Amino acid sequence: MELHAIDWLIIVGYFALSLGIGLFFKNKAGESYLEYFASGRSLPWWIAGTSMVATTFAADTPLAVTELVAKHGLAGNWFWWAWAFGGMLTVFVFAKLWRRAEVITDVELIELRYTGKPAAMLRGFRGFYIAVVMNSIVIGWVTKAMADVLKQTVLHGTEWANGSADFWLVAAMLVITGVYAVISGMWGVAITDVIQFVLAMGGCVALAVVAVGHVGGIEALQATVTAQVDGGEQAFGFFPDFTAEKPWMPIGVFLTLLLSQWWATWYPGAEPGGGGYIVQRMAACKDERHAVKATLWFQIAHYCLRPWPWILVAFAALAMHPELRTAAAPGSGFPMLIRELAGPGLRGVLLVTFAAAFMSTISTQMNWGASYLVNDLYKRFLAQKATDQKLLRVSRLASVLVLLLGGIVAWFMVTRGVKVDDAWSFLAALGAGVGAVFMLRWFWWRINAWSEITAMVGSLVIFCAFQIWQSNIPKEQRLHGEYTSLIVAGSTLLLWLVVTFLTRPEPELHLIAFFRKVRPDGPGWSRIAAKSGVRADGTLIMSLVCAVLGTAAVWLTLPGIGAMIFGDYGKGTACLAGAAVAIINLLWLLPTLQPRADNPALKSSPPKC
């Protein structure tokens, strides 16, 4: 794909802007360790929330959605839409608790919630595991996705197409991202995220318009896919067609996704109970209200704003290349359309789209991964009395280390040809089983450090054992990945519950101190609340109702927008009206979620309404 002067001008301008933002916030990030990792706890909700959604919009995301659509039709997106209820629980139940905890990383909560050597061991191990293992896998797969995009666009048809030029081009982008992320800390990461999200969404919308127009409009798109793809009449259903002779998605897989994905699986950006960089953004917010608003905006943008441009491009790719349905890497259909349909100017915009999506994720992974290495390993175990300036120096070195580790994994994935959706499925299965304990630790005082240790280790062992067993049986007899996740989750849940009752609870004084600081709600804390001198907010039931309403609004808005796009205005109107009813009821209930004004814990600083 040939680039013209206007394309190069757009690309160079984008990289210059990113570096300029990094330099602008250099001094701000250097003020303190808290500024570097949490923006001094002063981010407004709209920056924090947009940063969350920009991070989850990586170079791999449009490719993975294209792959899901090609394999399973529109309903394939339930792989990630199923997390919506867990996300709304984070908004209305967990966001305020995380902000009250005043942690920098989610694993710092471990020693706030538990105590003793088991808690210290768990915090150190989990910090290392997320920063070094999990984080490197994420950096690796988004780098692999960006390399795939370059190979299908600027390198396609050139003498470098079959070499490693794609990786080295991405490596150059990693260096640029590393420079601004290292010098500017969370401030630079968050601000560039906002700009990168706008650019990335604008580019995807532009490509969707061009692609749909190229195939003759929406009606022609539907007719072409239905006619040219075997079983194509299933492609546009919001739910799978279980009555079809050969369903694109079996009913068991769909129900497993819908009923268990939101609580069973720990996945970056969709952690049950909140976690990861979502917690880091909530910790950087001004206060509880901003943390809740940021997380709500993230859920709305994540599920309702982003998907449809990707989905339309995916369907256009399927219409133009029906062979993608059975291809080894159907996700390549998205960058193929960039190469085939984009003219001068738009090519530069679309390359910037992917660069922005890629860099927003990498910068977050660097800052987030380094926060574990510094906060939960170096500061906690090696240098508890380190000065702020020393912590800042170590933080920048840790950011570089995280990037190097991710680059090594990326090289492995690029050279071995690892597919994006395989990485998604692997990480989802690997995190299966730990979600339940991460949620229930907020609701039940009896859960202890050994509960989490058992969940984490048990999940890994059961998953590995299951993988070994599956690899030794014929391929046609192997279980679907979603079934694997459910079996791992269920087995792990039983295992850590047994261990919880066989081990001692946390010391009562420690639990009282945790309750006074965080004030978790529900009957599971009544024994501790009675001795604490403070009360919980008493809003758990209403918070759960709000989470249900928020999920209903998302799950009605998605098909509502889709129906309007595909010309089914009656269905679209009904779905959007239902979403509006859910939102109205949600807004009506929101005032009931405010903490009790007579709570002794709030007398020194009454809540603002």
SEKEGU-7606 format. One record per residue (C-alpha): residue in one letter; x, y, z. Coordinates in steps of 0.001 Angstrom, whole numbers, padded with zeros to 6 digits, always signed. Layout:
N
AXYZ/...
***
This chain:
609
M+000000+000000+000000/E+001607+003206-001188/L+001667+006178+001163/H+001464+009720-000216/A+002775+012985+001173/I-000524+013726+002955/D-000388+010314+004636/W+003143+010881+005878/L+002202+014338+007131/I-000665+012874+009180/I+001524+010082+010587/V+004452+012340+011499/G+002076+014895+013015/Y+000524+012237+015222/F+003843+010971+016568/A+005034+014530+017178/L+001842+015267+019132/S+002302+012168+021299/L+005900+013054+022124/G+004920+016672+022763/I+002331+015634+025348/G+004919+013467+027068/L+007377+016342+027281/F+004664+018708+028517/F+003878+016490+031517/K+007479+015564+032312/N+007783+017945+035249/K+004334+017120+036579/A+005125+013392+036627/G+008423+014103+038371/E+006811+015817+041344/S+006164+012624+043300/Y+005752+008877+043166/L+001975+009335+043588/E+001875+011721+040612/Y+003756+009229+038442/F+001387+006297+039018/A-001877+007941+040117/S-001810+011544+038813/G-001811+012793+042401/R-005368+011388+042734/S-006679+014383+040797/L-007986+013042+037459/P-011517+014162+036521/W-013926+011358+035652/W-014058+011994+031910/I-010280+011724+031486/A-010021+008646+033704/G-012974+006925+031995/T-011796+007709+028472/S-008334+006453+029399/M-009925+003166+030503/V-011769+002678+027228/A-008776+003777+025124/T-006627+001153+026821/T-009115-001616+026037/F-009212-000408+022403/A-005920-001895+021230/A-004595-002785+017790/D-005820-006331+018324/T-009428-005419+019156/P-010817-004728+015649/L-008973-007804+014367/A-010392-010003+017130/V-013932-008674+016547/T-013535-009371+012828/E-012479-012917+013697/L-015460-013390+016020/V-017881-012125+013369/A-016361-014293+010652/K-016561-017433+012808/H-019783-016883+014750/G-021576-013935+013148/L-022732-010905+015117/A-023509-013139+018118/G-019819-014035+018410/N-019358-010733+020225/W-021058-012236+023270/F-017545-013422+024103/W-016974-009905+025469/W-020505-008498+025721/A-021133-011112+028438/W-018844-009156+030761/A-021252-006195+030859/F-022970-007220+034102/G-019630-007616+035874/G-018643-004187+034578/M-021815-002613+035922/L-021188-004253+039299/T-017817-002524+039288/V-019548+000799+038604/F-022259+000669+041248/V-020816-001663+043891/F-017038-001748+043786/A-015792+001598+042403/K-016445+003555+045614/L-014836+000796+047702/W-011674+000834+045601/R-011393+004611+045861/R-011859+004473+049645/A-009087+001882+049895/E-006654+004511+048514/V-004417+001909+046904/I-002177+002434+043893/T-002492-001125+042571/D-005198-003723+043045/V-002794-006184+044702/E-001983-003579+047362/L-005497-004307+048624/I-004304-007773+049651/E-002437-006514+052726/L-005219-004061+053486/R-007747-006902+053497/Y-005503-009674+054933/T-002448-009764+057171/G+000614-011823+058055/K+003113-013758+055930/P+000471-015379+053669/A-000806-011915+052673/A+002721-010620+052043/M+003585-013705+049992/L+000364-013411+047992/R+000900-009710+047295/G+004467-010249+046124/F+003680-013259+043965/R+000606-011732+042365/G+002422-008451+041725/F+005216-010341+039949/Y+002774-012583+038070/I+000713-009689+036706/A+003643-007378+035937/V+005947-009945+034353/V+003768-012795+033057/M+000298-011420+032370/N+001451-007977+031285/S+004067-009366+028903/I+001443-011569+027229/V-000837-008547+026695/I+001987-006413+025274/G+003011-009358+023101/W-000374-009959+021545/V-001192-006297+020826/T+002269-005937+019261/K+001602-009036+017177/A-001715-007531+016076/M-000037-004246+015078/A+002565-006205+013109/D-000253-008029+011292/V-001828-004693+010379/L+001444-003366+008948/K+002053-006579+007028/Q-001401-006331+005435/T-001078-002607+004624/V+002204-000712+004154/L+004344-003844+003680/H+001911-005765+001464/G+003339-006449-001973/T+006805-005154-001083/E+010113-007008-000823/W+009909-006738+003001/A+006503-008411+003318/N+007886-011863+004126/G+010660-010809+006478/S+010636-009320+009975/A+010221-005701+008864/D+006743-005609+010407/F+008160-006358+013859/W+010916-003755+013571/L+008438-001100+012472/V+006336-001879+015538/A+009497-001894+017651/A+010100+001701+016538/M+006583+002556+017702/L+007309+000833+021003/V+010334+003070+021459/I+008323+006242+020810/T+005593+005038+023175/G+008217+004132+025753/V+009741+007594+025644/Y+006554+009524+026411/A+005226+006930+028851/V+008473+006859+030856/I+008899+010606+031129/S+005283+011662+031639/G+003821+009006+033957/M+000074+008631+034399/W-000681+012239+033413/G+000872+011821+029982/V-000622+008347+029538/A-004139+009513+030429/I-004109+012662+028279/T-002678+010886+025242/D-005270+008152+025785/V-008062+010705+025374/I-006611+012036+022121/Q-005793+008565+020850/F-009321+007325+021541/V-010864+010158+019521/L-008460+009532+016634/A-008964+005766+016713/M-012757+005970+016796/G-012813+008585+014042/G-010701+006381+011797/C-012854+003299+012400/V-016058+005198+011651/A-014515+006540+008416/L-013478+003046+007311/A-016923+001645+008153/V-018608+004297+005974/V-016233+003639+003072/A-016508-000153+003381/V-020306-000266+003534/G-020520+002160+000642/H-018157+000038-001407/V-020359-003075-001153/G-023458-001076-002118/G-024967-000068+001213/I-026449-001886+004181/E-029046-003913+002275/A-026478-005078-000267/L-024106-005943+002571/Q-026691-008183+004217/A-027722-009795+000935/T-024137-010477-000137/V-023087-012086+003148/T-026265-014158+003307/A-025861-015386-000274/Q-022107-015986-000431/V-021363-017460+003000/D-022550-020941+003936/G-025211-020491+006618/G-024992-016735+006091/E-028572-016190+007277/Q-027212-016681+010825/A-024616-013932+010480/F-026759-010949+011493/G-028592-012368+014503/F-027937-010620+017795/F-028461-014032+019396/P-027221-017302+017845/D-029667-019323+015779/F-029886-022512+017816/T-032471-024012+015441/A-030097-024011+012482/E-028795-027335+011192/K-025230-026153+011832/P-025356-023324+014417/W-022453-020899+014199/M-022434-020882+018004/P-023745-023843+020054/I-026323-023044+022717/G-024072-024435+025441/V-021281-022015+024520/F-023660-019056+024491/L-025165-019897+027882/T-021718-020457+029359/L-020611-017022+028175/L-023755-015279+029363/L-024120-016922+032767/S-020548-017371+033929/Q-018141-015085+032078/W-018853-012033+034257/W-018040-013715+037591/A-015733-016592+036754/T-012918-015116+034707/W-010253-012529+035459/Y-009471-010711+032217/P-007626-007380+031682/G-010224-004601+031624/A-013050-006905+032743/E-011896-008112+036152/P-014704-009328+038458/G-014918-006845+041291/G-012664-004441+039446/G-008913-004729+039099/G-005871-004002+036978/Y-005583-000680+035193/I-009276+000017+035870/V-008422+000213+039576/Q-005376+002326+038773/R-007603+004861+036974/M-010154+004815+039808/A-007332+005369+042291/A-006229+008389+040239/C-009698+010005+040354/K-010456+013039+042500/D-012909+011233+044782/E-015478+008436+044977/R-018005+010212+042773/H-015465+010751+040025/A-014381+007097+040287/V-017991+005937+039835/K-018627+008334+036937/A-015365+007338+035238/T-016205+003648+035425/L-019764+004246+034191/W-018505+006254+031221/F-016036+003456+030485/Q-018807+000842+030401/I-021023+002970+028139/A-018237+003772+025677/H-016792+000254+025825/Y-020024-001550+024954/C-022281+000986+023229/L-020015+003374+021275/R-017119+001284+020020/P-018441-001991+018536/W-020542-001074+015525/P-017854+000470+013266/W-015711-002647+013797/I-018663-004964+013198/L-019665-003215+009965/V-016114-003401+008644/A-016021-007093+009620/F-019228-007788+007664/A-017913-005819+004675/A-014724-007895+004773/L-016833-011070+004861/A-018919-009832+001931/M-015835-009019-000152/H-013864-012082+000977/P-016253-014924+001920/E-013236-017206+002282/L-012508-015454+005602/R-015199-017632+007173/T-012883-020639+006972/A-009529-018842+006844/A-006784-019532+009382/A-006647-015853+010365/P-009975-014183+009505/G-009053-011128+011581/S-006757-010060+008739/G-009899-009000+006868/F-009921-005679+008726/P-006484-004426+007573/M-007117-005964+004130/L-009958-003478+003677/I-007672-000606+004640/R-005304-001653+001862/E-008056-002202-000692/L-010412+000718-000005/A-008534+003619+001577/G-007308+006399-000668/P-004606+009008-000042/G-005180+010832+003236/L-007516+008169+004583/R-004605+005711+004538/G-002654+007968+006861/V-005698+008446+009088/L-006283+004696+009362/L-002650+003919+010100/V-002785+006576+012815/T-006001+004909+014037/F-004162+001669+014661/A-001064+003421+015945/A-003204+005345+018450/A-005050+002201+019556/F-001764+000332+019886/M+000134+003058+021723/S-002665+003820+024179/T-002600+000202+025311/I+001195-000096+025437/S+001630+003109+027456/T-000900+001911+030004/Q+000637-001560+030219/M+004035+000043+030856/N+002865+002374+033604/W+000526-000215+035120/G+003060-003049+035019/A+005760-000827+036530/S+003394+000141+039361/Y+003372-003495+040527/L+007134-003867+040312/V+007718-000680+042301/N+004751-000520+044682/D+004271-004200+045443/L+007805-005576+045104/Y+010523-002942+045380/K+008895-000577+047873/R+007151-003309+049841/F+010005-005826+050192/L+013303-004177+049247/A+013200-000465+050095/Q+010395+000409+052484/K+012152+003672+053460/A+013061+004771+049936/T+012664+008479+049246/D+010121+009766+046752/Q+012840+010714+044274/K+014428+007272+044450/L+011025+005670+043888/L+010556+007880+040847/R+013896+006796+039369/V+013075+003141+039976/S+009599+003664+038475/R+011059+004895+035193/L+013538+002008+035080/A+010704-000436+035823/S+008672+001022+032944/V+011552+000326+030551/L+011918-003216+031934/V+008206-003916+031394/L+008487-002744+027793/L+011552-004931+027134/L+009852-008021+028565/G+006767-007366+026465/G+008949-006906+023384/I+010542-010323+023920/V+007143-012003+024164/A+005997-010046+021098/W+008954-011358+019099/F+007987-014896+020077/M+004344-014352+019059/V+005279-012732+015740/T+007819-015386+014774/R+005574-018267+015900/G+002455-016853+014236/V+000269-016853+017350/K-003308-015780+016484/V-004957-012891+018333/D-008136-014750+019256/D-006037-017674+020545/A-004262-015259+022895/W-007631-013846+024020/S-009016-017308+024731/F-005823-018447+026472/L-005796-015473+028818/A-009510-015874+029573/A-009058-019555+030417/L-005903-018847+032420/G-007802-016358+034578/A-010803-018632+035062/G-011606-019494+038656/V-010222-016460+040463/G-013095-014093+039686/A-015439-015345+042405/V-012975-014844+045254/F-012101-011344+044010/M-015771-010385+044242/L-016721-012186+047443/R-013783-010861+049481/W-015650-007551+049574/F-018816-009177+050944/W-017664-011848+053403/W-015281-011326+056297/R-014421-015042+056518/I-012403-015094+053272/N-008685-015007+054073/A-005355-014859+052282/W-005301-018639+051857/S-008598-018382+049957/E-006973-016197+047314/I-003764-018220+047236/T-005775-021385+046686/A-007880-019745+043973/M-004846-018457+042089/V-002664-021559+042352/G-005587-023957+042004/S-006809-022188+038874/L-003380-022459+037229/V-002907-026103+038176/I-006399-027156+037090/F-006081-025218+033834/C-002687-026763+033010/A-003913-030256+033890/F-006986-029753+031727/Q-004860-028530+028809/I-002597-031567+029051/W-005602-033881+029056/Q-007186-032099+026089/S-003973-032223+024065/N-003848-035998+024436/I-007279-036704+022971/P-008429-036404+019329/K-009073-032826+018242/E-012730-033472+017401/Q-013353-034653+020978/R-011829-031618+022685/L-014086-029266+024611/H-014749-025708+023498/G-012637-023082+025281/E-015681-021626+027078/Y-016491-025030+028585/T-012897-025290+029747/S-013150-021946+031510/L-016373-022936+033263/I-014968-026265+034461/V-011806-024557+035743/A-013874-021854+037455/G-016272-024272+039126/S-013507-026581+040335/T-011481-023672+041674/L-014495-022207+043472/L-015104-025445+045357/L-011411-025770+046172/W-010949-022318+047710/L-014216-022547+049660/V-013006-025762+051303/V-009652-024162+052146/T-011402-021106+053589/F-013252-023210+056156/L-010157-025282+056949/T-007958-022262+057711/R-008134-019551+060333/P-009911-016268+059610/E-007995-012994+059536/P-007414-011352+062952/E-010491-009489+064117/L-008676-006201+064754/H-007347-006218+061194/L-010823-006863+059785/I-012253-004031+061903/A-009588-001639+060587/F-010406-002682+057013/F-014124-002225+057597/R-013669+001241+059110/K-011648+002375+056098/V-013654+000823+053255/R-017128+000178+054776/P-018103-002811+052583/D-021803-003588+052576/G-023891-006707+053042/P-024746-009254+055735/G-021370-010945+055350/W-019792-008133+057386/S-022469-007781+060109/R-020298-009478+062747/I-017392-007086+062115/A-019599-004018+061594/A-021132-004461+065044/K-017688-004023+066622/S-016344-001288+064350/G-018287+001742+065555/V-019241+002677+061980/R-021893+001492+059557/A-021827+000447+055938/D-023678+002615+053437/G-026655+000245+053449/T-027028+000611+049686/L-026057-002852+048466/I-029532-003871+047274/M-030056-000627+045372/S-026532-000881+043947/L-027313-004355+042612/V-030592-003096+041116/C-028684-000272+039428/A-026162-002773+038050/V-029018-004820+036567/L-030579-001694+035040/G-027222-000587+033641/T-026677-003999+032068/A-030188-003952+030614/A-029487-000526+029116/V-026315-001848+027447/W-027851-005083+026210/L-030839-003183+024766/T-028791-000363+023245/L-026531-002755+021336/P-029322-004469+019333/G-031223-001172+019140/I-028372+000538+017316/G-027829-002545+015181/A-031481-002760+014201/M-031480+000910+013196/I-028357+000402+011097/F-029837-002630+009325/G-033187-000944+008682/D-035361-002786+011216/Y-036747+000426+012689/G-039553-001187+014667/K-037207-003483+016552/G-034664-000703+016926/T-037204+001689+018377/A-038470-000933+020820/C-034969-001807+022023/L-033870+001816+022401/A-037133+002642+024199/G-036461-000221+026592/A-032920+001092+027131/A-034337+004556+027832/V-036719+003130+030452/A-033797+001333+032126/I-031719+004545+032127/I-034582+006657+033522/N-035097+004195+036369/L-031360+004088+036948/L-031149+007874+037220/W-034124+007859+039590/L-032367+005362+041887/L-028920+006985+041848/P-029600+009365+044772/T-030361+006345+046984/L-026750+005167+046589/Q-025323+008037+048630/P-023803+007059+052005/R-025890+007595+055120/A-025387+011121+056393/D-025566+009927+060019/N-022719+007419+059642/P-020085+008097+062339/A-017363+007462+059757/L-018521+010509+057775/K-019003+013066+060520/S-015623+014641+059941/S-016287+015105+056223/P-019951+014760+055209/P-020607+013439+051713/K-021240+015961+048983/C-024487+015552+047131/
***
